[in-house]
Amino acid sequence: MAYQFTHDWFSHNIENWRRWLAQFEGKPHIRALEIGSYEGRSTTWLLEHVLTHETSCIECVDPFLDEYYSRFSANIAPWRQRVVLHRGWSGAMLPAIAGEFDFVYVDGDHRPFAVLSDAVLSWPRLKVGGLLIFDDYLFVPYEIDPELSVKWSQEQALAQITKHPALCPKTAIDGFLTALTGQYELVGQGYQLVIRKLADPGTALASLTSTA
Ligand SMILES: C[S@@+](CC[C@H](N)C(=O)[O-])C[C@H]1O[C@@H](n2cnc3c(N)ncnc32)[C@H](O)[C@@H]1O
């Protein structure tokens, strides 16, 4: 099918995604949640390669601004019945989303506090055993270091993140992971980061949930 895309922030992830998401491929009743869909490049890839069963679906949270909404709509048209849109900002939309998901992709607002908020709001919606994928774990805003967008170097990115923690998503993701110590398994770590949710060990300790 001839898609309408103007940007490609996704294709470089395909090799990893094939591996990470193989467990869900073609299975019935798989539910995915995507925060930040833009024109639907990651959405359509998931529908074509992972969420292929007629009972599987994806819920997409994005303001879907006019400039790209029509392209998103045209791109997902073949699967329209299996795509649920939550048209708005994630901070407002996520608390109202019901049910549990097999995997969640966080790729919306990249400011650290927003990434942290998306992670915190979506974690309770993730099934035990489900995957949480963060895009842009090693993202450095263009304005900080334009050279990185021409010639990527992990060493240089990490040095910039250390210098500018309040501007880089890694700060939020690392903080979130520290708070969840023992409650997740690391599945993959590179430019993206993926974890699998384990049962919450804290529920066994009454003193963690009550001060009485
Ligand atoms: C990098 S693009 C997503 C790319 C897409 N996942 C893909 O692979 O093609 C980021 C998207 O997040 C959306 N976005 C930004 N802030 C958001 C927020 N607070 N809540 C939901 N979506 C947001 C933007 O409108 C944009 O469509």
The ligand as an SDF file (V2000), in Angstrom:
LIG
                    3D

 27 29  0  0  0  0  0  0  0  0999 V2000
    8.1330   11.5030   17.0820 C   0  0  0  0  0  0  0  0  0  0  0  0
    6.4460   11.6870   16.7440 S   0  0  0  0  0  0  0  0  0  0  0  0
    5.8490   10.0190   16.8100 C   0  0  0  0  0  0  0  0  0  0  0  0
    6.3650    9.1880   15.7130 C   0  0  0  0  0  0  0  0  0  0  0  0
    5.6680    7.8770   15.5110 C   0  0  0  0  0  0  0  0  0  0  0  0
    5.6290    7.0550   16.7070 N   0  0  0  0  0  0  0  0  0  0  0  0
    6.3930    7.1470   14.3970 C   0  0  0  0  0  0  0  0  0  0  0  0
    7.1680    6.2430   14.6960 O   0  0  0  0  0  0  0  0  0  0  0  0
    6.2300    7.5190   13.2490 O   0  0  0  0  0  0  0  0  0  0  0  0
    5.8060   12.3560   18.2540 C   0  0  0  0  0  0  0  0  0  0  0  0
    4.3160   12.5200   18.2810 C   0  0  0  0  0  0  0  0  0  0  0  0
    3.9560   12.7420   19.6400 O   0  0  0  0  0  0  0  0  0  0  0  0
    2.9300   13.6740   19.6780 C   0  0  0  0  0  0  0  0  0  0  0  0
    2.9330   14.2680   21.0170 N   0  0  0  0  0  0  0  0  0  0  0  0
    3.7310   15.2420   21.5240 C   0  0  0  0  0  0  0  0  0  0  0  0
    3.4010   15.5150   22.7960 N   0  0  0  0  0  0  0  0  0  0  0  0
    2.3770   14.6640   23.1100 C   0  0  0  0  0  0  0  0  0  0  0  0
    1.6030   14.4540   24.2680 C   0  0  0  0  0  0  0  0  0  0  0  0
    1.8100   15.1510   25.4070 N   0  0  0  0  0  0  0  0  0  0  0  0
    0.6320   13.5250   24.2320 N   0  0  0  0  0  0  0  0  0  0  0  0
    0.4130   12.7900   23.1080 C   0  0  0  0  0  0  0  0  0  0  0  0
    1.1220   12.9570   21.9860 N   0  0  0  0  0  0  0  0  0  0  0  0
    2.0890   13.8820   21.9840 C   0  0  0  0  0  0  0  0  0  0  0  0
    3.2370   14.6450   18.5500 C   0  0  0  0  0  0  0  0  0  0  0  0
    2.0410   15.3170   18.1740 O   0  0  0  0  0  0  0  0  0  0  0  0
    3.7710   13.7050   17.4810 C   0  0  0  0  0  0  0  0  0  0  0  0
    2.7270   13.2760   16.6590 O   0  0  0  0  0  0  0  0  0  0  0  0
  1  2  1  0
  2  3  1  0
  2 10  1  0
  3  4  1  0
  4  5  1  0
  5  6  1  0
  5  7  1  0
  7  8  2  0
  7  9  1  0
 10 11  1  0
 11 12  1  0
 11 26  1  0
 12 13  1  0
 13 14  1  0
 13 24  1  0
 14 15  1  0
 14 23  1  0
 15 16  2  0
 16 17  1  0
 17 18  1  0
 17 23  2  0
 18 19  1  0
 18 20  2  0
 20 21  1  0
 21 22  2  0
 22 23  1  0
 24 25  1  0
 24 26  1  0
 26 27  1  0
M  CHG  2   2   1   9  -1
M  END
$$$$
